[in-house]
Amino acid sequence: MSMLRFTPEHEWLRLEDSGELTVGITSFAQQALGDVVFVQLPDLGQYGEGHEVAVLESVKAASNISMPLAGEVVAVNQALSDDPELVNASPMQDGWFFRIQVNNVADLDALMDQAGYDRFLADNA
Amino acid sequence: MSTEQLQQTPLHGLHLELGARMVPFAGYAMPVQYPLGVLKEHLHTREQAGLFDVSHMGQIRLRGAQAAKALEALVPVDIIDLPVGMQRYALFTNAEGGILDDLMVANLGNDELFLVVNAGCKDQDLTHLRQHLEGQCEVESLFDSRALLALQGPAAAKVLARLAPEVGSMTFMQFAPVRLLGVDCYVSRSGYTGEDGYEISVPAEAAQMLARSLLAEPEVEAIGLGARDSLRLEAGLCLYGHDMDATTTPIEASLTWAISKARRADGVRAGGFPGAERIFAQQREGVASKRVGLLPSERVPVREGALIVDAREQVIGRVTSGGFGPSLGGPLAMGTVQSEYAALETEVFAQVRGKLVPMRVVRTPFVAQRYYRG
């Protein structure tokens, strides 16, 4: 089973067999944002942790998506350009944003696992 | 700001029960959206009917033989000849011709006028009215005693006619006392969505019963402020404090149409409202900048505050309202631009996160208004 990690900003990261990490937002986050009507995806390249790389626009407002860990963006989900609603319909699968190659895989240890994220949600609800 | 310090409308409990997300707005806790979500709420209103709680807005009654004449001195609008049973859009102006608020004025007959003003301006409006109308007519605040519901959409007439058949024959901007479920209400055929529909002033204590009854009709969904904003933007309607304010004249706000013929420089009761000289001068000589509709040519929404630049990246204006139009299926905006860029089809650019988004100056509304004119 692939490893899944979460950030306090409600992003998820899935470790793929290739060693790359796929990044998206959680179901909780998409629900809070509401209907996504536009996604601005990052250019490929190196970014530091916390760097704002993508923007999600709902009918009402814009929200920033930041780099969960330092690394290189190696792929973006072009399907979101035509179908931004995938973020709402399939946040954990088809609605992914980008794939990154992290500089230091050990950085992942600082993130929450599923049980930790569930507790985080319960505490912050 | 926590929601505890906020005022609540008479429908507060109903909003919570319906699962609304409540946000602070003009000092009130208001529903920004229900579980349906902004996009579907918007589309539902255009397809069937939406019920909006707009009880945060200020309702005011003027009473007295001089009421119409007195109010005329504060607005560039013909109030004296406003027929009984009709409502008219008006603007309070200041001495510089700036817009203090926009409002609806209805003639109830019997020397009574009924006003609906914006929530964020209502205390200031009440003070303004009392200061200027003192001794000429009675100014009664209905802020706490009455709620205001809007029922909007192509099915609104069918739905409301089930409670009172006579509303079906009302036309756009007509206003009437109507008994709904045994309660004395004021109904106007108007709204803020571009659709056919009604605004219903109801005694606060009966508001929840009426709202529940309307929501029980199969065509009706509860609609929040989020969709109210995208609906009014598609309809090309201004939002006070955003598209115009005390520093904007009706000419600069492209609301010249709201100045009644009788009150214009060549009218039978020319002037006689605050700022008339400046407004007339602008009508004669033109303005440096004015409000226009803007259609971004990419998918990215252009929001309020974005700077508008020309092809040489010189700043020529600012977006005053902007977002995504669910019925339009794309982004849309209104903004103020220097007058030489205000002609239809002029290409300008918005700065969005460091990038230039091309936009065309377009006619509003973005989505055709569907008022019932009989």
Interface residues (C-beta under 8 A of the other chain):
Chain A: G34 D35 V37 F38 Q40 V55 E57 S58 V59 K60 A61 A62 S81 P84
Chain B: V32 Q33 G37 V38 L39 K40 H42 G226 A227 D229 S230 R299 V300 P301 R303 G323 F324 P326 P331 R353
